Amino acid sequence: MNGTVSDPNDPNDTSDLAGSDHGGFDLADPGRVASSGAGSASGGSGRPGPKAGPEAEGIRLQKVLAAAGIGSRRASEEMIDAGRVRVDGEVVREQGRRVDPERAVIEVDGERVVTRTGLVHLALHKPRGVLSTMADDRGRPTIADLLTEFGTRLFHVGRLDADSEGLLLVTNDGDLAHRLMHPSYGVQKTYLVEISGPVRKDLPRRLRSGVELEDGPVKVDSARIIDMAASRVMMEIVLHEGRNHVVRRVMESVGHPVHRLVRVSFGPVALGTLRAGRARHLTRHEVGALYKAAGL
């Protein structure tokens, strides 16, 4: 199984999942449920920076911004002049300010700009039947088989069980991954689940009120029925829990085992039209939004 990097701006790159589009939500078109976080930056006049002292160490801020894809060096200088850039919480208007891109916390218009070199942030559409692991001693297909084009040592942020599908974040950014997986940061994940009907209309309220599992109670952040037809019911479930198989266990506890489960968003990142088995680099806005969601 070979992974392919998908271009998120390619209108022809559509999902392999197929079905109806009831109410703008469809298990077959899960990308309609959520949209990724976004921000904007554009960017002034250049002046020589200091030549000596502590500020002489590091790289000029406008060069760091340009390398991060914010804009040209001139555009970055204009943003600095306009007071739109912060370094370690301080507004910087000084042209030529030198920073360490490996350590500095840089923001443009309040959005974190990740400047550490070598970091990889990917969105992967994990197909059903593929394990959320980088290796399997029994030779079963894993997400590593889908990421052969990426030579960097990577790991997945959380997991989806083999029978589930959808969005999985993959990175080598340990600080970010740790926080995204920790429930105390409340980063929400959105799932589409297909269950057998009929169901009671108060099922969403019951899920929001909480159900008791063997390892403690669970309250979903949001639940709603988005399609109901005879023996088939589709629901959208949002929660920030990270326990194993938590969505399946919650639904089974209320008498509705899940027949199909697709994760359609992880925090500000959406599955969109990414095809099953493909991966794409996150945009800088998505990475910045993830850092914000994780309190970094």
N, C-alpha and C positions, 0 to 999 in steps of 0.2 A: 504494500500500500504506500504510495508516494504522495506526500503533501505538496500542495501548490499554494503559492502566495497569491492572494486575490487582491485586485485593485479595488478599494472601496468606492472609487469614483467611476468605475466601469458600469454603465447602465445595463450591459448585457450579462453581468455576473449575477444571476438570479438564483434563488434557493432551489435545492433539489426537492424540497418538501412541497407537496401539492395538495390543494383543497379549496374550500370556499372562503369567502371573505366577510363572513357575518360580522356586522358591527365594527369592522376595522380590526378584529382580532381573529386569527385563525391558527390553529395548531399547525396547519400546513404552511402558513406564512408567518412564522413567529416574529419576524423582524418588525412587524407593524406595531408591536406592543409598546416598545420604548425607543427612545432616541438617545443618542450618546450626548454626554456633556459637551459643551462648546464654549469657546471664548474667542476673543479677537485681539489682535495686536498689529499695529502698523507703525512705521516709524520715523535728523537734524544736523546741525552744523558741527563739523569736527574741529577740535582744538588739540594740540599736543598735550600729552599727559605728563606727569612728573617723571623726572629721570632718576631720582635717588630717594632713599628712605624706605620705610616699610611698604609704601604704595608701589614702589618699583617692582615688587615681587608679584608674580601671577601674570594673568593675561588681561589685556584691556577689555573692559566690560562690553563695548560695542562689538568687539570681535567674538566674544563668547556668545552674545545674543545672535549674531549673524550665523555662527556655526550651529546654533540650536534651531535654526530655521525660522527665527522671528521675522527676519527681513534683511535687507542689505545693511552694511555697516552704516551707511548714511541714514537709512531709515531708523536704525537702532539709535543713532546719535540724536535724531529728532525726538524719539520717545524719551530719551534721557533728559533732553532740554525741557520737555513738556512735563516732567515730574511723574512719568508713568511707570518708572522702574524702581523697584526696591531691592536692596541687597541686605540680607539678614535683618529685615524689618525696617530699614532706614531708606527713605527716599534719596536717590542719588541723582544729582544734576551736574555732577562734575564729569566732563569729558576726559577720557583717558584713565579713569579709575580702574585700578587693576584688582582682579579677583582670582580666587582659586576655584575653578569650575568644579573641582571634585568635592569641595566643602561648602561653598557659598550657597545660601538659599536665595534664589533670584526669582522675583515676581514681576510680571508685566500686567498692568491693569488688574492687579489682585490675583492673577492666575500664576501658579507655580510653573517655572520653566526648568525642566530637568536638564542639567548641563554636565552631569557626570558622564564620562566617556565609557563606552563598552556596554551600557545598559540596553537590554532588549525587552520590549513589551509587546506581546502578541495577543491577538484574539484568535481562538481556534474553534471551529465548529466540529465538535466531537460527534461522530456518528454512533448510532446504536451498535452494540457489539464490540466496541473498542474500549480497552481498559484505560482508566485515568492513571497511568503509571508510565515511567520511562523504560521499564524492563520487566519481563515476565519469564520466569524460569521454565514455564510450561509451553513457551512459544506462541502464546496467544497474541493477537494484534494489540498494540499499545499506541498511545499518542506519539511516542517517539518515532513510529513508522510514518507519521504524518508531518514530521518536523525535520526531515533529513537535510533540507536545504539550509538549515540554520546550524552553523558550526559551533555556536557558543553553548556552554553548559547551561541547560535550562531546567526549570521545574514548574509544576502546575500549581496554581493558587486554588486550594481546595480540590474537590474532585466531583465527578459525576459517576454514578454507578454504571456498570456495563450496559444495562438495559435502558439507561437514560441518554439523552442527546442534547446538543445545543452548545451554548457559549461556555468556553473554558479559557481563563486567562493563563498565559504561560510567560514566564519572565526569568531573569537572573537577578532581579532587584529584591534582595532579601528583606530589607526594611519595609518596603511597600507590601510585599506578599504577606509578611507576618501580620501587619495591621489589617489588611483586607480580610484575613481569615479569622481575626479575633472578634467575637460577638460584641465586645464592649464598644467597638467603634461603630456598630450599627449600620454597616454597609449592606444595603438591601439587594436581594436577588429576586428576580421575577421568573415565574415558571408558568407554562401552560400545561394543564393536566387533563387527560381524557379519562372519564370514569363511566361506569354503566348507570343508566337512569332506570326509573325516575328518581329524583331527589327532592327532598323537602326544600321549600323556598327559604327556610330559615337556616339552611346549612352554612352560608357565609357568616352569618352572625354567630353561629355556634363555633366556627373555627376562630373567629376574632376573639371570642370570649375565652378560648383556651381549651385544650384537651390534655388529659393526663397520659403520659407515656411511662414506660417502665423506668426510664432514667430521668423523669421529672416532667413538669408541665410545659406545654408549648402554646404560645399565642402567635397566630400569624399576624403580620402587620396589616395585610389587606387580603380580602378574598371576595370574589364575585363570580357569578355564573355569566358566561358570555355567549353560550349557545346551548340550546336544549332541544333535542328532537328524539322522542320515543326512547330508544335504548341507549342513546349517545348523549353525554353531557360534557361540555368543556368548561373548565374553570381557569381563572387567572389567580395565582397564589403568589403573594409577596411576603418575604420574611428575611430576617437577618441571621437566623439560626445557622449554625454550621455543623450540627450533629449528623452522623452518618444516616443516610436514607430518611432524613427527617420528613420530607414532603410525603413520601410513600407511607411512612409509619403513621403520620397524622391522618391521612385520608383513610387508611385501613382502620384506624381506631374509631372512625365515625361510620364505618360500614360501607365504604366506597373505595375498594382497592384501585390503584392507578393502572390503567392499561397502557398509557403512553405519557411520557414526561419530557418536556423540552424546556431547557433554561433559555430565556430570551434576552435577559439583561443581567449584568453584574455591576451594581452601582450605576455610574453614568455611561457605561459601555453597553451598546446594544448589539445583538447578533446581526440584525439587519438582513441583507441579502447574501451574506456569506454562505457559500455552498458547503454542504456536508463534506468533511475531510480536508477542507482548506483552512489556511491561516493567513492572517494579514497583520502588518505592523499597526499598532495603535497610532492615531494622530497625536501630535503634541498637545492638542486641546484635551483629548481623552486622557492622556497621561497626567496632565495638569489637574484635570477634574478628579482622577483617582487619588492623586496626592492630597487634594483638598478633602475628599471624602474620608481619607485615612488620617487626617489631621497632621500631615507632613508639610 
